[in-house]
Amino acid sequence: MGNEQGKSGSSSSSTAAAAADAKARREGWDQAKRREALKEAERQGIDLPEDEILKSWVQGGSVAKKKVCLDDFVMMSTVGKGSFGKVVQVKKKDTGEILAMKILKKAHVIKRKQYAHTMAERRILQEIDHPFIVSLRFAFQSTQKLYMVFDFFNGGELFHYLSTGGKFGIKRARLYSAEIVLALEHLHGMNIVYRDLKPENILLDADGHIRVTDFGLSKENVNSDSVSSFCGTPEYLAPEVLKRKKYGKAVDWWSLGTLTYEMISGLPPYYDRNREKMYNKIMHEKLTFTAVFDDHSRSLCAQMLQKDPKLRLGYRGAQEVKAHKFYSILNWDDVYNKRITPAFIPHVSDEYDLKNIDKTFTKIPAAVTPTPEDQKHVLRAAAQQSGHDFSGFTFTHQNILDGNTYSVSFSEDEFEGRMESETDEENDYDAEREAALQYALHGGSR
């Protein structure tokens, strides 16, 4: 009798295990990794049903990894804000790392027809590992919002320093320009056109080196002059973009020429308060220089600001840019490896220091508006119906400690509903930029 009971118990156990295996397979779990997750949970003394354990783990690499959840982050301060959302300084509790979390509102992304750009930004940043480009660490989504978590740099934006201190001078501008050259070389080697190079998108780290950020307008799979979309920031648009001609990677060299000119002189070369007049100048007016330019900087800007893209420095690749005499005193290996000490080092006391971040941002509450429960299913259905459900947005990133790749995601219930409401303030970047440029135009520091 006891033997029969033992057989019956064994059979029931086997049946339950088989059912669990089948369910796990249906949910996409590799069996070896599932067993590792369960074994690790047992080792840690976690006494929960299997479903509950697996909800808290994700697969990847050679092992299962603990899924990051909201409680792993502390929301600290708002450090940036735009028309789609904001950027918040956050702290990851388990490592103490200070990171930057970009929060985008799905409704705004879709309304402004930025769905494709946003998904491209996530894909592009997933693939990039470069000393002068920000690194994406995590990406996840909820019903209302998209979240991307990056390394945090608190040296400030180039725009902040141009606005408050005026022109940089040739030595300082040269290193910034060279570091951007290497960033663009890397992007173009991946057939990515950046398309939004401007002072606001160049951050300084605590040591004074640059990081290119914000890939919301970047375009993938560009290996010829085949792009026709009109996008960018007015002062930095290339003539071929304004003329609605097809374009390629050369637009980035035009923007770098504009930015280098601005860093040296304090203003973009064709700036005019009237946008239509500025566009006309970009397309037709001859480039002029002030006495602050030397021969090499004048030559570089003139060649980068060649109105015919096929004659523009950089059209045949980054190597011809790197060979220009403006950069001849630099060793490119030293530039890449940050062995050159920048002329300016930001005043930063520690990684928490926000003195170089615009106070317009830091006064905004670092909180996330929760999605009302009765709206979640409506928002989800609307996104699916429009074809903009952001599937695939969740990011798989490289674990810098063990080299294993694993998915990191939050459910909407994990993220939403735990934060206090945010104040939905909008910052007018055009007004801020206009005020700074007008100040510089009339002889101020900007």
N, C-alpha and C positions, 0 to 999 in steps of 0.2 A: 504494500500500500504506500509506504513511505517512498519506495523507489519510484512508484508511479507518479506520486506527487512531485518528486524531484524532476522527473522527465517532463511533467506538465509545466512546472515552473521554468525549467530550462527552455521549453518550447515557447512559452509566453515571452520570456526575456529576449529570445532570438527574434521573435516576431516583432517586438517593440523596437529592437535595434535595427532590424531591416527596414521598418517603417520610417525610423528616424533618418537612416541612410538615404532612403528614397526621397524624403522631404528635403533633406539637405542638398541632394543632387538637383532637385527641381529649382531650388533657390540659388543654384550656381556655385555651391560650395565644393571645392576640391576635398576629397575625403581625408587625405593625409593632413591637410591644413586644418580641417574641421577637428580631427582628433587632437592635433596639437593645441588648438584653442581650448578644447575641453580639458585636456591634460593640464594646461597651464592654469586654467580656472580652478581645477582641483588642487593644484599645488599651492595656489593662493588662498585656499579655503573658501572659495566662492560656492555657496550652496544654493544654486538657482536652477530652474528648468533649462534644458538645453536651448530652447528658443530664446530665452532671456539672455543667456550667455552669448549666443551668436549675434544677437542684436548689437552687442557692445564690442564686437570684433570685426575686423576686415581682413581680407586675404591679400597676400602679396609677397613677392620675393620667395624665400624658402620657408617662411614661417607666417603664421597669422599674427597680426598686430592689433593692439588695443586701439579702438576708434577714438579719435579726438571728439570731445563733446564741449558744449558751451562752457561748462564749469572749468575747463582748462584755460579759459581766457578771462582776464580782468580788463574791462573797458576803462581806459584812463582819460585821454584828452582828444578832442577833435583837432586834427592837424591840417585838414584841407577840406574844401567843399566846392562842388560844381553843380551844373544843372541836372546831372543824373543822380547825384548822391553825395556822399562825403567819405573822408578818410579819417580813421580813428587810430590813435596810438593804443596798442593793447599789450598786455603782458601774459605770456604763457606760463601758467602756474608751475608746471612740472620742471621746466628748465630755467625759468626766470628771464627768458628772452623777451626783449622789447621788440615788437613787430608793428607793422602798419596794416590795418584792415580797411580795404576799400569796399564800401557798401553802396550798391547800385539798386535803384528802384526799377523793378521789371516794367511797371506801367510806363515810366518815363522812357526807358530804353526802347520799348515797342512803339510808343507814340511818336518818338523822334526818329524812328526808322533806324535804330542803331543795333538791332538784334544781331545782324551778321557781323558788324564790327566788334561787338562785345564777345561773341563766341570766338571770333578770330583772335582777339586779344588774349583770351584764356589759352587757346591752342598755342599761340606764338610763345607766350611766356613759359609754358610748360617745357618747351624745347631749349630755352636759352640759358646758358651758363657763361657769363662773361664778367670781367672785373669792372666794367663801366656801364652795366645794365642791371637794373633792379632784378632781384630773384623772387619768383613766385614760390611760396611755401605751401599754401593750401588754397583750394577753391571749393565752395559749397553753395547751396541755395536753399531758400525757403519758398513759401507760396508767393510772397510779395517781393523778395529781394534776392540779389546775388551778392556773394561775399568772396573777395580775394584777399589773401593775407601775404604780405611781402616783408622782406627785411626792412627795417626802419632806419632812416638816416636823418639826423637832426642838425646837419650843418646849414640847412636853409636852401631855398631855391636861388638860382642865379638871378631870377627876376627881383627877388628881395634885395640883393646887393646892388644891382643896377639901379633900382628905384631909390635906394637910400644913399648910395655912395657914388653913383655916376659911373663913368667909363673906367675900365680896368687898366688900360695900358697894354702895350704889346706883349711884355713878358708873361703876365698873368693870363692874357687871352690866348697866347700860343699854346700853353699846356692844356687848357680847357679844350681848345679846338682840336688838338692832337688826340686827346682821349676820346672825343666824340668821333673823330675819324676812325679810330679802332672799333668803336661801337657800331658805326655804320658799315664798316668793312665786314664785320661779323654778320650783321643782319642781311646785307646784300649777298653775302656768300650763301645764305639760307633762302635766297630769292624773296626776301621780305623788304618792302618799301615802308619806311617809318611814317613819313608824311605829316608829322606834327612837331618838328624841331623848333623850339622856342625857349626862352629863358625860364618860363614857368615849368617846363618839363625836364629841366636839368637840376638835379639835387646835388648838394655837396655832402660828403661824409665827414666824420669828425676830423679826418686828416687833411681835408681840403681837396680830395679827388672827386670827380663827377660820377653821377649815375643817371643814365637816361631812364625816364619813367613814363608811364601812361601810353599804352599801345592801342588805345581805343580807335585810332584812325589808320592803323597799320594794315597793309595789304599783303596777303600771302601769294605765293606761286607767281611772282613777277620775274620773268626772265627776258622781257623785251619791252618795247614801248607800246604797251597794250592796255593800259589803264585809262579810263575816261571819266571816272567819278570826280566831282568837284568837292574837295574838302581840304581843310587845313585852317591856319590862322592867317588873316588878311596880310599882315606885314611880311609874311614869310612865303607866300604863294609864288610859285615859279610862273613865268610868262605863259608857258605852254598850258598850264592848268587854267589860267585866266582866259586863254583863247579857246578853251574847251577842246584842245587837241589831245590825242592819245599821248601818254607819257609813261616813264619808267623810273628807274632808280636815280636818274640825274636830278629829279626834283629835290632829293635829300641834300645833294651837294649845293644846289641853289640856296636852300634854307640854311646850310652851314655857312655859306658865304655871307648871307644876310646876318646871321648871328655873330660871326666873327667880326664883321664890320661894326655891328652894334656894340660888342664888347670893347672894341678899341676906341670908338668915337662917342659912344653914349646913346646913339639913336640908330634905328634901321635906316638903310640908305635911301629908301624912297618914301619915307614916312610923310603922310599928309593927313590932316584931321578929316578931310573929306575923302571917304573911302573910294568913291569913283575916280577922283583925281589920283589917289594913290595907285589904284589899279592901272590907270593910264600911264603913270610914271614907270611902274614896273615893266610894262609891256614896251614902252617906247622911249623913255627918257635916258639920256646918256648918264653913266655913273660918274660921280664926282667925289673927290677926296679932300679932306682938310689936312692941315699940317701935322696932325698927330700920327699919320701913317708914314712908315718908312717904305723904302722901295719894295722890300719883299712882301710886306703885308698888303701894300697897294696891288702888287702883282697877283697875289693869291686871291684877293677879293674880286679883282677884275676878271680873273679867269673862272672863278666859281660863279660869278654873276654874269656870265656870258648868256645873252638872251636866247641864242640858238643852242638847245640842249646837246646837239651832236658836236658842238665846238666847246662845250663846257668842260672845265677841269673835273675829272671824275667820271665822265661818260664812259671811258674805256676801263674803269675800275679804280679801286682805292689806291693801287700802287702808284699811279701817276700823281695822285694827291700827296701821298707820302714822300714822293721824290721832289716835291716843290721846295725851293730854297727857303721859304718861310720856316720850314720845319728842320732845316739842315743841321741846326745846332743840337737837335734832339736825337738820342738813340732810341729807336722804336721798341727795342726789347726792354729798355729801361722804362719807357712810358708804360708799356703793357704790364710790367711787373711792379709798377708804382715805386720805382727807385728814385724818382725825381721829386724833390720836396716842392710842393706848390708854393707860389709866392704869397698866398693868403691861406692862413689856417683859421677856420671858424672858432669862435670862442664858445666852447662846449665843455661844461664841467663834468658831465656824465651822460649816460644813455637816456636818462630821464629829462634832461635839460631841453626846454622848449623856447629858450629866449630868441632863437632864430626863426621861430615859426610865427607867422602873422597873427596878431592878437584877434583879428577878425574871425579867425578860425577857432582859436582856443577857447573863446567865450561861448561857443556853441556846445550844448550838452552832448557828452559822449554816450549816447543811448540809442537804442533801436526801437522803433515803433512796432509793437506786436500786431499781428494780423488778427482781427476779430474772428472768433470761431465760426460765426455764421457767414463769413465771407470767404473762407478758405476754399470751399468746394466750388464756389462761383468763379473765383480767380483761376483755379486750376482748370476748370472746364473751358474758360475763355481762352486761356493760353494754349490749350490743346487744340481748340477749334481754329485758332488763328495760325496754328503751325509753329508757334513760338513758345514751346514748352520748356526750352533750355535744357533738354535732355543731353547728357554728355558734358555738362558744365563742370560737374564734380571732378576735381583734379587728382591725378596720381602723381605723387612727388617722390623724389629720391631721399631716402632716410640718410642723413649725413653721418649718422653714427655707425650703422652697420651695412650701408650700401644696399639694403633691400628696398624695393619699390612696393608701395602699398597705397590703396585708396583711402582717402580721408574725406568723410562727409558728415554732415549734420542733418538730422530730420528737422522738419519745420517745428515740431513740438519741442525738440531739444533747444532750438535757438530762439524761437519766438515765444512771447508770453512771459519771458523771464526778465526782460529789460524794461526800464521805465520809458515813458514816451519821450520822443525827441521833439525838439522844436523845429518845425519845417521852414527854416530860414533859407533864403536863396541869396547868394552873393553875385553881384554883377561884375564879372571879370572884365567885360568890355569897358565899363566905367572906370574900374581900377587901373587898367592898362592905359586908357586914354588920359587919365589924370597924371599918371607917371610920365608918359611921353610928352605931354604938354609942358610939364614942369622942366623937363630936360631941354625941350625946344626953346624955352625962354631963359635958359642959362642956369637953371637950378641943378641940384644933384639928381633930379628925377624924383 
